[in-house]
Amino acid sequence: MSELNKQNPIITYIFELELIKSVDEVKEFMRENSSPYVFNCAEPKTIRFEWFLSEDEKSATLIEMFEDSDAAKLRLENHSASHLVEEFPEHFEIKQFIVLGDIKSDMKEKLADWNADLRGNIAGFFKGID
């Protein structure tokens, strides 16, 4: 059971994206390219990687969740070293990149080039899913 207002190490990325390519191409990229690639990365502390598409199919949201700042940093490093670094911007324009949670200073340096909106943990709880 979690405690109310206790800090936790969880980091969440939220990407708000505008589609550049067709909906079919974007769905294929999500299902057949990026999701399988990330699923098979050696990232044991990546706990969520999910795509969502707006009802009008003009925008998408990508949510990634990690056990801690080091895991979030590893995901960013793996992305930067992969084929996705070139293919992602062919499919999407990043409208907003929000990073939730208390990240380490080395991670802040990595995120500087991403124009990320950093938001630290203030209050609440995380119960998780069993």
URMOSUL-V100419 format. One record per pair of residues at least 24 apart in sequence whose ideal C-beta (glycine too) atoms are under 6 Angstrom apart, sorted by the first residue. I is the first residue (numbers start at 1). J is the second residue. Records with the same first field share a line. If there is no record, write none. Layout:
BEGIN
I->J / J
END
This chain:
BEGIN
2->125 / 126 / 127
4->125
5->123
7->121
8->126
9->68
10->101
11->66 / 69 / 72 / 101
12->65 / 100
13->64 / 99
14->63 / 98
15->62 / 97
16->61 / 95 / 96
17->60 / 92
18->59 / 93 / 95
19->58
20->91
21->91
23->57
26->91
29->91
34->84
41->78
43->74 / 75
45->71
46->75
69->103 / 104 / 107
73->107
76->110
END
